[in-house]
């Protein structure tokens, strides 16, 4: 209940509920968008509306503030804000629209355990916010989205990964970014750099190539043991040879 489809011209349609409507789908047909519902038998039927088919369509839920997205593999992922069907080449992509601070709730805990030191998670929140703002500021005018949701940009997983620890770090650093000479800094980060960071070039003098003494350091919880096949077989004799 509460699902609504809105076009970029401001027209909207509230989607009906009931056992007849199992799922909703926005799809592309040539240069037009099509809205359809799937019934309990798995059949999709076009749902006619007065929405402008040549406009961008957004699906949102004013009651919950979230939209559930059915993935090709059968999984369902929940996202805040609204989802849109954007044309890309001859196909289409699903794009999530939401405010920066809300977006970070699905990024920070996906990039760093939210249970780590509160100050570390705050630093991650500032880095992630700055990185997103930097990429958004240089995105091409023809792009249908600002950032991807993978490690090619920074990982974004929506509501599923939200955590009170990272939420607190995000709100505690609200709207704070890193700048260099009055411009957004490039705050790249990674779990490992192989022992050395790489230079980002003359435009980013603060990102120099330097040795990282902490990458690859063995920690107390790191251990190994060598087991013979006879020992394993004796311990799990019921498995056989």
C-alpha positions in Angstrom: 0.0 0.0 0.0 1.2 3.5 -0.8 3.0 2.8 -4.0 2.8 5.5 -6.6 4.2 6.1 -10.0 5.1 9.6 -11.0 6.4 11.0 -14.3 8.8 13.8 -14.7 6.0 16.1 -15.8 4.4 15.7 -12.3 1.5 13.4 -13.3 1.0 10.5 -10.8 -1.0 7.3 -10.3 -1.5 5.5 -7.0 -1.2 1.8 -7.6 -4.1 -0.4 -6.4 -3.6 -3.2 -3.9 -5.2 -6.6 -3.4 -4.6 -10.3 -4.2 -4.9 -9.5 -7.9 -1.7 -7.5 -7.9 1.3 -9.6 -7.0 4.1 -7.3 -8.3 4.5 -4.2 -10.4 6.9 -3.7 -13.3 8.2 -0.7 -15.2 9.6 -1.7 -18.6 10.7 -0.2 -21.9 8.9 -0.7 -25.2 10.7 1.2 -27.9 10.8 4.8 -26.8 7.9 4.4 -24.4 7.6 3.2 -20.8 5.1 0.5 -19.8 3.5 -0.2 -16.4 2.3 -3.7 -15.8 1.2 -5.9 -12.9 1.8 -9.6 -12.3 -1.1 -11.7 -11.0 -1.0 -14.7 -8.7 -0.5 -17.0 -11.8 2.6 -15.1 -12.8 1.1 -13.4 -15.8 1.9 -9.7 -16.5 -0.8 -7.4 -17.7 -0.4 -3.8 -18.9 -1.9 -1.3 -16.5 -3.1 1.8 -18.5 -2.5 5.2 -17.0 -2.4 8.9 -18.1 1.4 9.1 -17.4 3.4 10.4 -20.3 5.3 7.4 -21.7 8.1 9.5 -23.1 8.9 11.0 -19.7 11.0 9.5 -16.9 8.9 7.4 -14.5 9.6 7.1 -10.8 8.1 4.7 -8.3 7.9 5.7 -4.7 6.0 5.0 -1.5 5.0 8.1 0.6 3.8 5.8 3.5 7.0 3.8 4.0 9.6 5.9 2.3 11.0 2.8 0.7 10.6 0.7 -2.4 11.2 -3.0 -2.8 13.1 -4.0 -5.9 12.7 -7.6 -7.3 16.1 -8.7 -8.7 16.5 -11.1 -11.7 17.7 -13.9 -9.4 14.5 -13.8 -7.3 15.9 -11.8 -4.4 14.2 -8.6 -3.1 16.2 -5.5 -2.1 14.7 -2.5 -0.2 15.8 1.0 -1.1 14.9 4.4 0.4 13.8 7.3 -1.8 12.4 6.4 -5.2 13.4 4.2 -8.1 13.3 5.2 -11.7 13.4 3.5 -15.1 16.0 5.3 -17.1 16.8 4.5 -20.7 20.3 3.5 -21.5 21.3 2.7 -25.1 18.7 0.3 -26.4 17.9 -0.9 -22.9 17.1 0.5 -19.5 18.5 0.7 -15.9 17.0 1.1 -12.5 18.2 4.2 -10.8 17.7 5.0 -7.1 17.1 8.7 -6.2 17.6 9.8 -2.6 19.3 12.5 -0.5 23.0 12.2 0.2 22.7 11.6 4.0 20.2 8.9 3.4 22.3 7.3 0.7 25.3 7.1 3.1 23.3 4.9 5.4 23.6 2.1 2.8 27.2 2.9 2.0 29.2 3.4 5.2 28.3 0.0 6.8 28.9 -1.7 3.4 32.5 -0.3 3.3 33.5 -0.5 6.9 32.1 -2.6 9.8 29.8 -0.3 11.7 30.9 -1.8 15.0 34.5 -0.5 14.6 35.7 2.5 16.6 33.2 5.3 16.5 35.9 7.8 15.3 36.9 5.4 12.5 33.3 5.1 11.3 33.0 8.8 11.4 36.1 9.2 9.2 34.6 6.6 6.8 31.3 8.6 6.7 33.2 11.8 5.8 35.3 10.0 3.2 32.3 8.4 1.6 30.3 11.6 1.6 33.2 13.6 0.0 33.9 10.9 -2.6 30.2 10.8 -3.6 30.0 14.5 -3.8 33.2 14.7 -5.9 32.0 12.1 -8.4 28.6 13.8 -8.6 30.3 17.2 -9.3 32.1 15.8 -12.4 29.6 13.4 -13.8 28.8 14.0 -17.5 25.6 15.8 -18.4 24.4 12.8 -20.4 24.8 10.4 -17.5 21.6 8.8 -16.2 23.1 8.4 -12.7 25.7 10.0 -10.4 27.3 6.9 -8.9 27.2 3.1 -9.4 26.6 0.9 -6.5 29.7 -1.4 -6.7 33.4 -1.1 -5.8 33.9 0.7 -9.1 32.5 3.7 -7.3 31.7 2.8 -3.7 29.5 0.0 -2.5 25.8 0.8 -1.8 23.4 -1.8 -0.6 20.3 0.0 0.6 18.3 -0.6 3.7 19.7 -4.2 4.2 23.0 -3.1 5.7 21.9 0.0 7.7 23.2 -0.1 11.3 22.8 2.1 14.3 26.6 2.6 14.7 27.1 3.9 11.2 23.8 5.9 11.3 25.2 7.7 14.4 28.5 8.4 12.6 26.7 9.8 9.6 24.5 12.1 11.7 27.5 13.1 13.8 29.3 14.3 10.8 26.3 15.6 8.9 27.2 17.5 5.7 30.9 17.5 6.5 33.3 17.0 3.6 37.1 17.2 3.0 38.3 20.1 0.8 41.7 21.0 -0.8 42.1 24.6 -1.8 38.4 25.2 -1.5 37.5 22.3 -3.8 36.2 18.8 -2.9 39.1 16.5 -2.3 39.3 13.1 -3.9 39.0 10.8 -0.9 39.6 7.4 -2.3 39.8 4.5 0.1 40.3 0.7 0.0 40.7 -2.3 2.3 44.1 -3.0 0.9 46.6 -1.2 -1.3 49.1 -4.0 -1.6 51.7 -2.3 0.7 51.9 1.0 -1.3 49.5 3.8 -2.1 49.6 5.1 -5.7 50.0 8.7 -6.9 46.8 10.2 -8.3 48.7 12.7 -10.4 49.6 16.4 -10.3 46.0 17.5 -9.8 46.0 15.7 -6.4 49.3 16.4 -4.7 47.9 15.1 -1.4 47.6 11.6 -2.9 51.2 10.6 -3.2 52.8 7.2 -3.7 54.0 6.0 -0.3 54.6 2.8 1.6 51.9 1.6 3.9 53.4 -0.1 6.9 50.1 -1.4 8.1 49.0 -3.3 5.0 49.8 -7.0 5.4 50.7 -6.8 9.1 49.9 -10.1 10.8 47.4 -9.6 13.6 46.9 -11.7 16.7 43.9 -13.5 15.3 45.9 -14.8 12.3 47.0 -18.4 12.6 47.4 -21.6 10.6 47.7 -25.3 11.2 48.8 -28.2 9.0 46.6 -31.3 9.1 47.5 -34.7 7.7 44.8 -36.6 5.8 45.0 -39.4 8.3 44.2 -37.0 11.2 41.2 -35.6 9.3 40.0 -39.1 8.4 40.3 -40.3 12.1 38.3 -37.2 13.2 35.6 -37.7 10.6 35.6 -41.5 10.1 32.0 -41.6 9.2 32.7 -39.6 6.0 34.9 -42.4 4.6 38.2 -42.0 2.8 
